Amino acid sequence: MADYKNIFYIIYGLSVLFGLFTALNLDFFKKNYRNLDGYLVLLILLSYVLLFGLRGIDIGTDTHMYHYQYENYDHITYGTDVTVGLIYWFLNIFSENPQVFLLFMGFLFISIYFYALKKHTHFYNSNFYLSVFCLVSLFFFESLGINIIRQGVSLSFFVLAITSRAIYPQKKAKWILLLLLSICFHFTSIIPILLYLIVFYFKNIKIKYYYLLYALTVFLAAASISILSFKDYFLGFLLIDERRSVYLEDNDFDYTIGFKPQFVAFNTVFLLLFAYLNKKQNNESYTNLLKYYIAISSLFFMMFQIPYSDRWGVMSWCVIPFLFAPLFKVDKNRISAKATLSVAFLILIFIFFQTR
């Protein structure tokens, strides 16, 4: 465990050096380094894939389970997780070592997520490397890589899908396929997908109403009113696989439930920043993504009374690097330290969550 953490901090330390170098050049020399950032991202990608994929069985809460399932894949009933069963079967053709599965999932998660960021940043003329640095600085990145790895891959396909829809709206079949792949890896991803589609198809609803929804759910969560009060009205999607119903139960005594001010503060700090950026962008795609962030954050707050509510929180956190990207644009009109200050802010966030 100690060796893993030391390597994790070394990789992040290198990413900090690259991040500060890139941000300073972006701010003060107006250089975006489009070619260099690709090589830097590749180095970071390989480092994290190897770290997550070659981790010991004692690293990550679910790693032992994945070892067992991989070794006994032909004796397990998968239900809606049939995609994972097929991956177990396919990889076992080449090796019976569970490490192969962890490497494969780590590569899928990181490479697809980074690719989505590359498409997003190049389309909006932001710096690719700094957007990747934003992702690896946030506390949920490691969790998606070593704990909830299927949800990590699922959300990677999800963010790639919504990025593809924003950039290539005419290629409808492509982003629909990506959304289906997201569901195949983790069925609960149907929730962020449905919310995103609602935001997209009802895009004429003004954002002020989303802000009101956000404030209302914070108040309800603080008053200990949760989704449990209404669960009998919308359990339909969980009936497809009854195992998913555990996400709406409050009988896990090992997990502290209740209002979580630290998560409200975390989401709200970013919301205030993104609301400011949204006014500067005047961009419909950015506004729609912000609306999604608000809507899924509101749902997250209503999940505080159930165990593992942070697994719902990650559905909102996964789009933070995309909403953060405008801070990594070259400002040719004036000297600006916004990229450098943003990198410093992200470093502080990383340190805070690693030491708490």
Sequence and secondary structure as in RCSB ss.txt:
>XXXX:A:sequence
MADYKNIFYIIYGLSVLFGLFTALNLDFFKKNYRNLDGYLVLLILLSYVLLFGLRGIDIGTDTHMYHYQYENYDH
ITYGTDVTVGLIYWFLNIFSENPQVFLLFMGFLFISIYFYALKKHTHFYNSNFYLSVFCLVSLFFFESLGINIIR
QGVSLSFFVLAITSRAIYPQKKAKWILLLLLSICFHFTSIIPILLYLIVFYFKNIKIKYYYLLYALTVFLAAASI
SILSFKDYFLGFLLIDERRSVYLEDNDFDYTIGFKPQFVAFNTVFLLLFAYLNKKQNNESYTNLLKYYIAISSLF
FMMFQIPYSDRWGVMSWCVIPFLFAPLFKVDKNRISAKATLSVAFLILIFIFFQTR
>XXXX:A:secstr
 HHHHHHHHHHHHHHHHHHHHHHHHHHHS    HHHHHHHHHHHHHHHHHHHHT  TTSSTTHHHHHHHHHTGGG
   GGGHHHHHHHHHHHHH   THHHHHHHHHHHHHHHHHHHHHHHHHTTB HHHHHHHHHHSTHHHHHHHTSHH
HHHHHHHHHHHHHHHHH TT HHHHHHHHHHHHHH GGGHHHHHHHHHHHHTTTS HHHHHHHHHHHHHHHHTT 
 GGGTGGGS GGGGGSGGGGGGG    TTS  S  HHHHHHHHHHHHHHHHHHHHH  HHHHHHHHHHHHHHHHH
HTTTTSTTTHHHHHHHHTTHHHHHGGGGB  TTS   HHHHHHHHHHHHHHHHHH 
